[in-house]
């Protein structure tokens, strides 16, 4: 089977890919992530995922290259990574007690051809206290994350409900990624190790 390359520096995406049992190499793609004029959030995350994968795919045509992008959307506006602590605090205030969408796109490039999937998850935050917002920002966790929070970390206590894919909110939708890899000729389940009993050679 072909080698797998993850076109992302995100440790969260790498951890999710390892969770699937995939052996891969990390090669971050450095592209312009500026939204186009009047570009819809859905189109933006799909374009970002595709361009990341295609950029690395051009340099490694023999591999399957995965690109992904996540955006937090509130009232139609993309909430990117915070510029500073004040920006993170304002973003968290806007998310407090409201429902937002998390859009995550994943693309797989093989021989220059891209296949893509888009996952939309609705996340509702409970009302946040000013002191806990301040404490969360001081922790530093929001600073490299879309929407200024990490659901898999300290920010998970803010989530009141979630409808959709948890792994997509973290950064990589597991089911859709597995589907794309299978379509590319890499069904991940064929690489899973066998559980073996130490003595009998089989499961208990």
FENBEL-V321985 format. One record per pair of residues at least 24 apart in sequence whose C-alpha atoms are under 7 Angstrom apart, sorted by the first residue. I is the first residue (numbers start at 0). J is the second residue. If there is no record, write none. Layout:
I;J, I;J
This chain:
0;185, 1;61, 1;62, 1;63, 2;62, 2;63, 3;62, 3;63, 3;64, 4;62, 4;63, 4;64, 4;65, 5;64, 5;65, 5;66, 6;51, 6;52, 6;55, 6;64, 6;65, 6;66, 7;66, 11;169, 11;170, 12;170, 12;171, 15;171, 20;187, 20;191, 21;187, 28;54, 28;55, 40;77, 41;102, 44;68, 44;69, 44;70, 44;103, 44;104, 45;104, 45;117, 48;104, 48;105, 48;106, 49;106, 49;113, 52;106, 52;107, 52;108, 53;108, 53;111, 56;108, 56;111, 57;111, 60;110, 62;109, 63;107, 63;108, 63;109, 64;107, 64;108, 64;109, 65;105, 65;106, 65;107, 65;108, 66;105, 66;106, 66;107, 67;104, 67;105, 67;106, 67;171, 68;103, 68;104, 68;105, 69;101, 69;102, 69;103, 69;104, 69;170, 70;101, 70;102, 70;103, 70;145, 71;100, 71;101, 71;102, 71;145, 71;146, 72;99, 72;100, 72;101, 73;99, 73;100, 78;145, 78;146, 79;145, 79;146, 80;142, 80;143, 80;144, 80;145, 80;146, 80;147, 81;142, 81;147, 84;136, 87;136, 87;141, 87;147, 88;132, 88;133, 88;136, 90;146, 90;147, 91;132, 91;147, 94;124, 95;124, 95;125, 95;126, 95;127, 96;124, 96;125, 96;126, 97;123, 97;124, 98;122, 98;123, 98;124, 99;123, 101;168, 103;167, 103;170, 105;176, 107;179, 109;183, 116;175, 118;167, 119;163, 120;162, 120;163, 120;164, 121;161, 121;162, 121;163, 122;158, 122;160, 122;161, 122;162, 123;158, 123;159, 123;160, 123;161, 124;157, 124;158, 124;159, 125;157, 125;158, 125;159
